[in-house]
Each structure stands twice: as structure tokens, then as C-alpha cells.
């Protein structure tokens, strides 16, 4: 099952990113394709998956919308074959990690997000899993 991972940092003010990360050696760095992204990686496919996973790390500098707005957007990017609402099958959780509020999202279904923002063309990738998280900070990722 293809996997899309996304990390988003929401901030109260536009300030430079302050969180850092060290990517595991198995993650293949990619050229960052957006000014809002601070990292992009290809992750090795899981057993049984048709393609590798992609991971994008975003920093919106206080302009990324609310946590719920991001969850709502992600819900709209995954469709269910049986007509059920993705919100009925997705899981979200919120926890405090090292003093930072982290909200996670996990859903499976058909990936139907816009190919590019604002595009009428959409992906159609069945058997897809999206895992995403929003980290709320004062300074970003």
C-alpha cells in the first residue's frame, strides 16, 4: 500500500524554523519542490506495497491554517470505495511530546488529492495510506 507521510508545523507568528531532524539513512532525500517544504524524502516501500512512500516536511510560518483545517483537507484527499465518509474510518489523536502539541492523522482508501494545488486533475491511487502530523510550535519545524 503506497504511503504518504506529511508533517506540518503551525505557528502563531512568522519566524524561522527551529525544530531540527536527522533523517534515517534509508530515506532518500529529494529536491524540495515548494518554498513551504523544508524536506522531501522517498522512503523504502513496505512489504506488499506497489511503490515507495513519500515524506514531505512543511513549515508554513503561521499561514498553514488550523489543525482542524489540515485534517479536513487530508480527509478530502482520501476516498472510500464503499461510499463511507473517510472521517468515519480515519483516526486522529493528539498528544504532548516534549512540550509540543502533536496531532496525528491516519487514513486508508483511494488517494484522490489534486495533482497540483488548484488543479482539476486528481490522483486515483487505490489501496493508499496517508499518515500525517501537525506539530504546533512557536517557531516551526
C-alpha positions, -999 to +999 in steps of 0.1 A: +000+000+000+016+033-010+021+057+019+022+094+021+036+110+052+033+146+059+045+167+088+032+203+092+042+229+117+017+256+127+029+287+144+015+318+160+039+341+142+061+340+111+095+331+125+124+309+113+120+271+117+136+259+150+130+222+151+156+200+136+156+164+124+181+138+113+167+116+086+174+079+087+199+067+061+173+046+043+153+078+035+164+091+001+165+129+001+147+146-029+149+181-043+125+203-023+097+213-047+080+240-028+091+270-007+068+257+021+087+224+023+118+220+044+124+184+034+113+158+010+122+121+010+114+088-006+111+060+020+116+023+011+083+006+002+068-016+028+064-053+021+035-058-002+034-021-014+034-013-051+055+019-047+078+037-022+064+061+003+069+098+001+075+121+030+072+159+029+080+182+059+064+216+057+068+249+075+041+274+069+053+301+092+019+308+107-001+306+075-009+269+074-044+271+088-057+254+119-051+219+129-087+210+120-084+227+086-054+205+078-073+174+090-103+184+069-081+188+038-065+154+044-099+138+048-109+152+014-078+136-002-088+100+006-120+084-007-136+052+004-148+026-022-180+018-002-192+054-001-184+058+036-170+091+047-133+089+053-138+108+086-157+076+098-127+054+092-097+077+098-080+080+131-067+112+147-050+116+180-034+145+199-006+142+224+021+163+240+056+154+230+085+173+246+061+202+254+048+204+218+012+196+208+013+169+181-019+158+162-016+127+141-039+115+112-041+081+097-064+070+068-066+044+041-086+044+009-081+058-026-058+088-028-078+115-048-059+147-040-053+174-067-022+166-088-011+202-082-028+228-060-058+242-077-058+216-105-089+199-117-068+168-124-067+144-094-048+113-084-066+080-084-045+056-063-064+028-046-051+009-016-034+041-003-025+051+032-019+086+044-002+093+077+003+129+087+010+151+117+008+187+127+033+199+153+022+232+169+052+253+179+063+289+184+090+287+158+082+259+134+100+227+124 
